[in-house]
Every structure is written in structure tokens, then in C-alpha cells.
Amino acid sequence: MKPTIAIEYCPKCNWMLRAAYMAQEVLTTFTNELHGVLLIPSEIAGRYNISINERVIFDRKEQGRFPEIKELKQLVRDAVAPGKSLGHSDGH
């Protein structure tokens, strides 16, 4: 089965639109590689975690920031489609 990405965000911080934007970007880039993206309103204030099949790939509190879209796409690609080219989003 294809992996599912979960974006857990703090609704009290008004981060739903950010989560939805990131979900859209990931789904657009990985249409054939993903089962879907799940948006989860967190009960923990300030939380913004992104995971693939329950394995956290980005934690806002650990990093002290939000991921850049380019960075997020690279993290997802490395986990679900290592051979996929991201074009201009590929870091060298």
C-alpha cells in the first residue's frame, strides 16, 4: 500500500491554511506515490509535525521553524520515491 502523509497542526495557532498548502504541494508532486495526505488538528498547542506512516520526518519544535516547501518535498521524496527527480526543487 502507498504511504500516507499526516500533517498535525495547531488549530489555535491558525496553522490550518499552512498545513493545507503543504498538503496540496505534496499531493501535486507525488500524485502516483502517495495514498493521501491527512490533516490532523492537534490537541497540543504549538504542534506542527509531518509524518509518513507515523514516522515523523519534520517537527517544528525540534527544528525551531516550519519546513520550506522545497525541503519538505525532498524529505518526502527521500522516504517514498528516492529515484524521483524534483526538477528545480532538487538540492545540489
N, CA, C and O of each residue as an XYZ file, in Angstrom:
368
protein
N       0.834     -1.189      0.000
C       0.000      0.000      0.000
C       0.883      1.260      0.000
O       1.950      1.286      0.614
N       0.426      2.270     -0.682
C       1.168      3.526     -0.760
C       1.141      4.229      0.604
O       0.181      4.089      1.361
N       2.206      4.987      0.909
C       2.272      5.666      2.203
C       1.295      6.842      2.305
O       0.884      7.432      1.306
N       0.945      7.152      3.547
C       0.100      8.296      3.855
C       0.918      9.296      4.652
O       1.619      8.934      5.597
N       0.819     10.548      4.264
C       1.479     11.617      4.997
C       0.452     12.241      5.924
O      -0.690     12.476      5.530
N       0.860     12.509      7.155
C      -0.004     13.195      8.115
C       0.655     14.513      8.502
O       1.842     14.560      8.823
N      -0.126     15.569      8.465
C       0.339     16.868      8.925
C      -0.520     17.222     10.138
O      -1.713     17.504     10.020
N       0.122     17.198     11.307
C      -0.564     17.548     12.548
C      -0.232     19.005     12.861
O       0.935     19.371     13.000
N      -1.261     19.821     12.969
C      -1.065     21.255     13.126
C      -1.892     21.784     14.298
O      -2.881     21.169     14.697
N      -1.484     22.913     14.838
C      -2.189     23.555     15.939
C      -3.284     24.469     15.383
O      -2.974     25.486     14.762
N      -4.569     24.122     15.597
C      -5.631     24.987     15.096
C      -5.703     26.316     15.854
O      -6.104     27.332     15.286
N      -5.318     26.313     17.128
C      -5.348     27.552     17.917
C      -4.325     28.562     17.403
O      -4.480     29.767     17.601
N      -3.275     28.064     16.740
C      -2.245     28.935     16.157
C      -2.611     29.370     14.738
O      -1.857     30.099     14.094
N      -3.766     28.920     14.258
C      -4.232     29.227     12.899
C      -3.294     28.697     11.813
O      -3.011     29.387     10.834
N      -2.819     27.474     11.995
C      -1.893     26.873     11.041
C      -2.572     25.933     10.052
O      -1.885     25.226      9.314
N      -3.900     25.909     10.018
C      -4.588     25.012      9.096
C      -4.300     25.366      7.635
O      -4.075     24.468      6.824
N      -4.303     26.641      7.289
C      -4.046     27.015      5.893
C      -2.635     26.633      5.466
O      -2.422     26.209      4.330
N      -1.674     26.781      6.367
C      -0.299     26.370      6.075
C      -0.252     24.864      5.821
O       0.387     24.407      4.874
N      -0.933     24.099      6.671
C      -0.975     22.643      6.521
C      -1.645     22.248      5.211
O      -1.181     21.340      4.521
N      -2.738     22.931      4.866
C      -3.452     22.622      3.624
C      -2.592     22.954      2.406
O      -2.589     22.210      1.426
N      -1.873     24.055      2.465
C      -0.977     24.428      1.365
C       0.116     23.376      1.188
O       0.409     22.963      0.066
N       0.715     22.948      2.289
C       1.767     21.929      2.200
C       1.204     20.617      1.685
O       1.858     19.928      0.902
N       0.000     20.263      2.111
C      -0.644     19.043      1.615
C      -0.851     19.123      0.111
O      -0.597     18.155     -0.605
N      -1.310     20.271     -0.370
C      -1.521     20.464     -1.811
C      -0.219     20.314     -2.582
O      -0.186     19.645     -3.615
N       0.841     20.922     -2.099
C       2.141     20.841     -2.766
C       2.643     19.400     -2.835
O       3.135     18.951     -3.871
N       2.513     18.691     -1.732
C       2.986     17.300     -1.676
C       2.147     16.417     -2.603
O       2.692     15.591     -3.334
N       0.833     16.590     -2.572
C      -0.039     15.779     -3.436
C       0.194     16.065     -4.910
O       0.121     15.157     -5.738
N       0.471     17.311     -5.243
C       0.728     17.672     -6.634
C       2.015     17.019     -7.129
O       2.079     16.540     -8.261
N       3.030     17.004     -6.284
C       4.333     16.458     -6.675
C       4.366     14.935     -6.644
O       5.043     14.315     -7.464
N       3.640     14.325     -5.707
C       3.720     12.874     -5.506
C       2.378     12.181     -5.738
O       1.992     11.292     -4.979
N       1.680     12.587     -6.776
C       0.351     12.050     -7.092
C       0.337     10.523     -7.149
O      -0.560      9.889     -6.593
N       1.318      9.938     -7.814
C       1.323      8.488     -8.014
C       1.998      7.717     -6.891
O       1.868      6.495     -6.822
N       2.713      8.401     -6.015
C       3.491      7.722     -4.969
C       2.793      7.664     -3.613
O       3.202      6.895     -2.743
N       1.740      8.469     -3.422
C       1.103      8.561     -2.113
C      -0.334      8.060     -2.116
O      -1.046      8.176     -3.114
N      -0.739      7.510     -1.000
C      -2.138      7.148     -0.778
C      -2.950      8.415     -0.518
O      -4.088      8.541     -0.969
N      -2.344      9.356      0.220
C      -3.029     10.606      0.513
C      -2.292     11.392      1.579
O      -1.248     10.976      2.081
N      -2.867     12.547      1.914
C      -2.345     13.391      2.973
C      -3.476     13.644      3.958
O      -4.582     14.025      3.575
N      -3.182     13.428      5.209
C      -4.156     13.578      6.280
C      -3.826     14.826      7.077
O      -2.691     14.987      7.525
N      -4.800     15.717      7.265
C      -4.613     16.897      8.099
C      -5.237     16.615      9.462
O      -6.413     16.264      9.560
N      -4.430     16.776     10.516
C      -4.873     16.438     11.862
C      -4.770     17.660     12.772
O      -3.664     18.124     13.050
N      -5.911     18.194     13.244
C      -5.844     19.275     14.208
C      -5.317     18.726     15.537
O      -5.896     17.800     16.104
N      -4.228     19.297     16.023
C      -3.590     18.807     17.241
C      -4.282     19.345     18.484
O      -4.804     20.460     18.493
N      -4.276     18.539     19.516
C      -4.778     18.986     20.810
C      -3.657     19.614     21.627
O      -3.895     20.155     22.707
N      -2.427     19.540     21.105
C      -1.263     20.093     21.790
C      -0.916     21.434     21.149
O      -0.637     21.509     19.952
N      -0.938     22.485     21.957
C      -0.683     23.835     21.450
C       0.709     23.933     20.835
O       1.683     23.429     21.394
N       0.791     24.586     19.680
C       2.068     24.835     19.026
C       2.629     23.687     18.217
O       3.725     23.801     17.668
N       1.915     22.598     18.131
C       2.435     21.433     17.406
C       2.277     21.602     15.910
O       1.245     22.066     15.426
N       3.321     21.218     15.182
C       3.286     21.141     13.720
C       4.274     20.050     13.322
O       5.469     20.299     13.163
N       3.751     18.843     13.165
C       4.570     17.682     12.817
C       4.121     17.125     11.478
O       2.935     17.132     11.149
N       5.083     16.646     10.718
C       4.781     15.977      9.458
C       5.359     14.578      9.548
O       6.533     14.398      9.870
N       4.519     13.586      9.259
C       4.973     12.199      9.357
C       4.530     11.408      8.131
O       3.578     11.760      7.435
N       5.259     10.332      7.904
C       4.914      9.392      6.843
C       4.708      8.049      7.511
O       5.625      7.501      8.123
N       3.495      7.518      7.391
C       3.142      6.261      8.054
C       3.585      6.266      9.522
O       4.193      5.312     10.007
N       3.268      7.349     10.207
C       3.507      7.532     11.640
C       4.970      7.743     12.027
O       5.280      7.785     13.218
N       5.874      7.877     11.058
C       7.281      8.191     11.350
C       7.489      9.674     11.070
O       7.360     10.129      9.934
N       7.813     10.422     12.126
C       7.955     11.874     11.995
C       9.168     12.206     11.129
O      10.278     11.734     11.377
N       8.924     13.037     10.098
C      10.035     13.488      9.244
C      10.355     14.957      9.474
O      11.419     15.437      9.083
N       9.416     15.682     10.120
C       9.696     17.080     10.455
C       8.882     17.462     11.673
O       7.673     17.234     11.725
N       9.560     18.050     12.662
C       8.934     18.514     13.899
C       9.306     19.981     14.082
O      10.479     20.311     14.258
N       8.311     20.856     14.039
C       8.555     22.289     14.143
C       9.280     22.660     15.436
O      10.162     23.518     15.421
N       8.922     22.030     16.548
C       9.568     22.379     17.818
C      11.034     21.967     17.834
O      11.878     22.703     18.347
N      11.347     20.801     17.279
C      12.752     20.352     17.223
C      13.573     21.264     16.309
O      14.707     21.614     16.635
N      13.003     21.644     15.173
C      13.724     22.439     14.184
C      13.690     23.940     14.493
O      14.541     24.694     14.021
N      12.709     24.363     15.283
C      12.575     25.772     15.605
C      12.039     26.611     14.462
O      12.214     27.830     14.443
N      11.377     25.952     13.498
C      10.868     26.637     12.306
C       9.928     25.699     11.561
O       9.784     24.528     11.915
N       9.295     26.230     10.530
C       8.494     25.415      9.631
C       9.383     24.970      8.471
O      10.374     25.633      8.167
N       9.040     23.850      7.817
C       9.837     23.443      6.664
C       9.544     24.323      5.451
O       8.415     24.772      5.252
N      10.556     24.556      4.660
C      10.345     25.182      3.352
C       9.736     24.114      2.447
O       9.975     22.923      2.642
N       8.955     24.534      1.468
C       8.315     23.567      0.560
C       9.361     22.697     -0.137
O       9.198     21.481     -0.236
N      10.425     23.320     -0.612
C      11.498     22.575     -1.275
C      12.053     21.497     -0.353
O      12.257     20.357     -0.771
N      12.294     21.861      0.894
C      12.823     20.923      1.887
C      11.828     19.801      2.153
O      12.218     18.636      2.237
N      10.551     20.138      2.288
C       9.527     19.130      2.542
C       9.446     18.132      1.396
O       9.354     16.925      1.623
N       9.480     18.632      0.173
C       9.430     17.734     -0.982
C      10.637     16.803     -1.009
O      10.507     15.632     -1.368
N      11.797     17.306     -0.635
C      12.998     16.461     -0.592
C      12.864     15.379      0.481
O      13.236     14.228      0.252
N      12.333     15.747      1.656
C      12.139     14.765      2.729
C      11.160     13.675      2.311
O      11.388     12.492      2.565
N      10.065     14.084      1.667
C       9.072     13.109      1.215
C       9.658     12.240      0.116
O       9.504     11.019      0.138
N      10.326     12.861     -0.841
C      10.935     12.094     -1.935
C      11.913     11.051     -1.398
O      11.883      9.896     -1.822
N      12.781     11.454     -0.464
C      13.775     10.535      0.091
C      13.118      9.337      0.771
O      13.688      8.247      0.798
N      11.920      9.539      1.321
C      11.223      8.459      2.026
C      10.362      7.587      1.118
O      10.265      6.380      1.338
N       9.736      8.177      0.102
C       8.765      7.404     -0.681
C       9.162      7.131     -2.123
O       8.650      6.192     -2.731
N      10.062      7.929     -2.684
C      10.437      7.756     -4.095
C      11.863      8.253     -4.318
O      12.069      9.255     -5.003
N      12.861      7.550     -3.737
C      14.243      8.034     -3.776
C      14.789      8.343     -5.170
O      15.679      9.185     -5.289
N      14.308      7.718     -6.196
C      14.826      7.951     -7.539
C      14.138      9.079     -8.287
O      14.545      9.429     -9.395
N      13.097      9.653     -7.689
C      12.300     10.668     -8.387
C      13.048     12.001     -8.444
O      13.606     12.461     -7.448
N      13.046     12.603     -9.618
C      13.634     13.931     -9.791
C      12.598     14.983     -9.386
O      11.422     14.878     -9.735
N      13.049     15.986     -8.653
C      12.166     17.076     -8.257
C      12.405     18.329     -9.094
O      11.898     19.404     -8.771
N      13.162     18.193    -10.145
C      13.442     19.336    -11.018
C      14.124     20.441    -10.266
O      15.157     20.209     -9.638
N      13.578     21.645    -10.306
C      14.200     22.791     -9.669
C      14.214     22.694     -8.139
O      14.952     23.427     -7.482
N      13.401     21.791     -7.567
C      13.366     21.630     -6.105
C      14.477     20.725     -5.585
O      14.655     20.585     -4.375
N      15.227     20.111     -6.506
C      16.325     19.252     -6.074
C      17.484     20.098     -5.585
O      17.899     21.042     -6.256
N      18.000     19.762     -4.428
C      19.166     20.470     -3.897
C      20.451     19.804     -4.363
O      20.520     18.580     -4.471
N      21.434     20.585     -4.630
C      22.720     20.021     -5.077
C      23.812     20.501     -4.164
O      24.976     20.149     -4.356
